[in-house]
Amino acid sequence: MKPITCPITSELIQSPEFSPNNGEFSLFLTAFEELDILGSGAFGTVVRCRNRADNREYAIKKVQIGSIKEYGVQKVVRETQILSGLNDECNIVRYHTGWFESRLNGKWEECSDGALTSNDKFPCLYIQMELCERSLEEILGEGKMKEKEYWGIFEKIANCLQHIHAKGFMHGDLSCRNVFFKENEVKIGDFGLARYLEEGGNIEEVHINVDTIDEPIISKPPEKEVSMKYDIYCAGVILLRMLSSTVEDEELDPYWTWVAEKTFPPTWEDDLNKFLSSLLHKDPAMRPSTSEMVSRVGIFVLSCHGQERKVHIVYMGEPPHRNFSAQSTHHLALEGLLGSVELAKESLIYIYGKSLNGFTAKLSDEEVAKLSGIWTESDCFNDDGFGPPPVPTSPATTK
């Protein structure tokens, strides 16, 4: 392979670089300038690089194939396959491309004494991704955020997780180290342990080398089965870590003891304690679904911003099908609006009979904005209680 030069100015455009290990051409060494190591783990090393063509910086993950016996090429490339299927989600670290080289090139990992080590016996997969500025782990270490900001972060994590699960994947290694920030946007990354939910299998495979991680073992779910409920537990640990950083009492136990014992600070509200306990329940079946988690988080976010749920009357009209009662229709409508059976039960106050064919429920301004044919309590309430609302022009529908 020859150097590439400009035909007009004869300026050198690109010079091919070859692996010092075996003398073969290396796309990584040719196309990128390696700057520094961002992090290392059981499955690979992530480095910050500058692309010589566009002069932009990227994160490139190097994964050696065969360095861990249980992880052959099919399991290694699963990360690139899953990432490429999630590129439509803005809250996931963007995947650009991936390629193989017969040997590892460049930096691998840094020892405690600052020396660089490498193992060049194995072929290597290179994964090019967008570069993020810092992780949630680093932000927690700074301790500068308030509870309202943490709820905003967790809402984006929950929505992103819902998208991942809807695509048929589980993350499998969700933690504060794998939540990143780029220009104040929350990004979930490191899909090295991600799985297709339909695969099933045993979670012990995912726990490989877990002792290399600093977090206590209690931060991982107790079950072995692959499911989206595994990610729900990990999300609960992240939320607890964020909220615990806002507690000023230095004599309180570390957050991981709260995970194990489900004992939270006395100043926290009962609704929050119940929500955390449900996320961290030992039985996966007792944890909420992703959609239920998203709905509940939305309520806490509204509360943090001072938005209360107010009582509204919703006119639904006659049931669309004879096989369904008005009550069933209204229940389903509220569940669809709130995204959760449990939230619908909590919100529902009263179901009107055939004379009104509607229901009364506590709704936020955001939820009300999604409906037509709705009235606030001030339009319908008098000394005798709730009366018929103004005559509607049409039944409530989602806008």
N, C-alpha and C positions, 0 to 999 in steps of 0.2 A: 504494500500500500504506500502511495506516494503523498507528499505534502500537497495541500490545495492552495493555489495562489490566485490572486486577482488577475484576470487577463489584460486589464487596462493598466494597472499600476505595478503589477508584479509583486504586490504586497502579500505576505504570507497570511492566509486565512486560517488554516488549521493544519497542524502537524500531527500525524498519527503517533500515539503513544503505545508502548508495548509493556506487557507485564514483566516485572523483574523476576517473577517466580518461574515462568516457563517460556518467556519470549513471545507469547501470542499477543495479537492486537487486543487492546482494551478500550471499549467504548467509554467506560467510566473515566479512565485517565485521560482520554482524548477530549471528551466533551465537557468535562467538569474540572474545576479547580477546587480541591478539597480544602476547607477552611478549618473546621474544628469538630470535635465530637460533641454531640448533644446528649447522648445517653447510650447505655449498654444494658442488655438483659440476657435472659437465658436463650432467646431465639435470634438475637442479632444486635447490631450496633447501628445507631442513627447518626449521620454526620451532616453538617451544614456545608453546602457546596454552592459555587457560583457557576452557572452555565456559561460557557465561553461564547455561545452564539447570541443569546439575548441579554447577557450580563445580569440576569436576575438570580436571586438566591433561592435554593430549594433544600428540603430535607430529603436525604437519600438513606433508605434503610438497606443494610446488607445482611442477608440471611444465608448462612452456610448450610448447604444441603448435605445431611449425613452427620453433622456434628452432634446431633441428638438422635440416638438410635431409632426411637419411635416415630421420628418425623422425617418421612421420605418426601420425594418431590411433590406428590399429590397433596399432602397436607401443607407443604410450604407455599405452593402456588394458590392455595385456597384464599389466602389473604388478598392477593391481587384480583382474583375473580370476584370476591365479595365487594371489595372497594370499588371496582369498576361498575358494579351494579347499584352503587349508592351515590354516584356522582351527581345525581339530581337533587341531593339534599344539601342545603347551604351550611348546615351545622355539623357537617362531617368533614374532616381534613381531606382536601381534594387530592385524588389520585391522578397522576399524569401518565406514567407509563412504567413498564417493568421489563427487564431483560436478564438473560443469563450470561455468565462468563465462567470459563472452566476453572478459574481460581479466584480467590479473594484478592482484591487490589486496594491499596491505600490503607488507611487507619482502621483498626479493629476495635480495640478497647484500651482503656487507660488503667494502669495499675495504681495502687495507693501511693507509690513513690513517683508517679508522674510519667513513668516509662510506658511506651506503647508496645503492646503484644499482639500477635496475630497467629493464626493457624491456617496455612495456605494449602492444606491437603485436600480440601473439599471444594466442589463447585459452589458458585455463589449466585443468589438471586438478588438483583438490585431493584429497589422500588422507589421511584421518584414521586415525591409528594410536595404539597405546598408547605412552606415554612411558617410556623406559628411562633409568636413572640415569647410566650411563656405558658406554664401550666397552672392549673388550679392549685396544685401542691405548693407552688412558689407563692401564689397570691395568699393562700392561707398562712404561709410563713410570715408574710408582711403584716397581717392582722389589721388592715386598714379599711375593710369593707363593713357595711352595716347589714342588718338582717334583711332589709328590703332588697338590697342588691343581691344577696345570696339567693333569695327566693326567685328573683328574675333569672339568675343563672340556672337554678334548678328547673325552672319552667322550660327553658330551652333544652336542657338535658332530657327532660321527660318527653318533650315533643319529638326530639331526635330519636329517642329510644322507641317511641311508638312507630316512627317511620321505618326503623331498622327491623322491628318485629313484623310489620306489615309486609315487608319484602321477603320474609321467611328466614331471617337470620337471627342469631343471638350474638352479642358482643363477646361475652365470656370472660372479660378481664377489665370490666369497668371500674375505674378508680380515679382518685384525684390526680394521679400522675398521667392519666390518659385523657383528661379533659384539658383542652388548650384554648388559647385566646389569640386572635388576630384582629387588630384594629377594633377591639372591644366586642367582636363576635365570638360566641362560644362554639368550639369545635370538638367533637369526639374523634379520637384517633386510636392508633395501635390496635389493629384488628388481627393481630397474629394468632389469637386464640379464638377468633370468631368461628361460628359453626352454622351450618344449615340446620334449621330446626327439625326438618324431616329426617335428618340422619339418625336422630336419637343417640344412643350410645351412653357411655359412662363418663361422668364428669371427672373421674380420677385422671383421665388422660390430660384434661385441662390443668389439673393441679401440679403437673410436672414442674419440678424445681421451684415450687412455691416458697421454699425456705430461703430462697435468694432475695425475696422481697421483704422490705423492712416492716410492712404492716403486720400486725398480729394475725394469727390464723383465724381468729374469730371474725375478722373482716370479710371472710369468704362464707358463702352459704354452706349449711351442713349437709345438704342433699347431694346425691351423685348423678341424678338424671339430668340430661340436657333439656332445658326448657327456657322460655322467656322469663319465668319466675326467678331464675338464677340472676338475671340482670336486674330484676326488681329489687332483690335483696341488696345487691351492690349499690344500686341507686340510693337505697335507704341509708347505707353507710356514708355515702357522699353527703347527703343532706344533713345527717347527724354531725358529721365532721364540720361542715360549714356553720351550722347553728351553734355548735359547742364553742366555736372560736369567738362568738359574740358574748359568751358568759365571762364576766370579769372575776368571779370568785376563783382564785387560784387554788383553793383547798378542795375543789371538786375533783372527783375521780376522772381519769382520762376517758375519752369518748368510747374507747373499746370496751370498758367495763359497763357502759350504758348499753352497748349492743348486746352484751351477754346477759345482763340482768334486767333490761328494760326499765331501769330506774332513771328518770330524767330530772333536771333541776326543778325545784318546787315552784319557780316563777313561771314555768311554761304552762300554757293553757291545756286543758284536758283534751280538746279536739286535736291539738298538735301531738300530744303524747299517744293518743289512739292511732293517729295516722302513722307515726314512726313505728309503733309496735306492729302495725299491720304490714308495713314494708319489710320489717325485720323478723317476721314470724318464722319459727323453725319449720313449720309445715308449709310447703310451697302452695298448697291448695288454699290456704288461708290468706295468702298475700293478694293484693288487688291485681287486676289485669292492668296492662299498660294504659288503656283508655280510661279506666277508673282512676289510676294514679294521675293522669293528665288533668282530669276534671277536678279532682280534689286540690291539686296544686293551684289550679286557677282560682279557687276560692281563697286560698291563703294569700295569693298574690293580690287579689282585690282587697282583702282585709288590710294588707300592708300599705296599700295606697289609699286607705280610708274610704273605700267604696263598699257600702253595706248592701245586703240583699233586702229588697223591699217586697211587700205583698202586692201581687198583680192578679187580675182575673183574665183568663184566656178563653175566648170563645172558639169552639172547635167545629160547631155545626153538627149535622147528623153523621152517624158512622158511615164510612164509605162502603162498607160491606155488611150485609145482614147477619153474617156469621159472627161479627164482632159487636160486643156491647159498647155503649158510649164510654163506660168506665175503662174497658180494655184499650179503646182507641186513645183516650186521654193519657192513660199510663204510658203507652208506647210513645206518644208524642213528647211527653216530658222526658222520658228516658233518652229519646233521640236527640233532644235539645241539649241535655246535660251530659250525655255520653256515659251514663252509669245508672244502673238499677238502684244502687244504694243512695246515690245523690238524689235521684228522683223521689225516693221514699222520704228522705230528709226534707226536701223542698216542698213536697205536696202538702197542702193544708186541707182542701175540701174539693170534692167532685160534685158538680151540680147535676140535677136530673135532666129530663128531656126538655123542660121549659127553657133551659139555657144551653145545655150540652157544652159545658166547659168546665174549667177547674180553677181553683185558686192556689197559687204557689209563690214561694219566695224566689225572686229572680234578680240577678244583677242587671245593671244598665246594659252591659255588653250582651247578655242573653236576650234581653228585651229587644235590642236592636235587630236581632235575627228574626223577629216575628212581626206579623201584621195581625190586626184584629185583637188588640190587647189593651187593657185599661189598668191604670194604677188604682190603688185602694181609695184615693181621694175622690175618684169619680163615682165610686160604687158603695161607699161606706156611710152609714148614718147611725143614729142612736139605736136602731133596731138590728144593726149588724150589716151584713153584705146584702145589698139589693141588686136587682137586675142592672147591668151596665147599659150605657147608651146603645141604641139599636145598631148593630154592626152592619156594615155594607158587605162584608165577606168573612168567612171563617179564617182563623189564624193559619198562616202558612209560613214556611221558612223562606226568608228573602234570599 
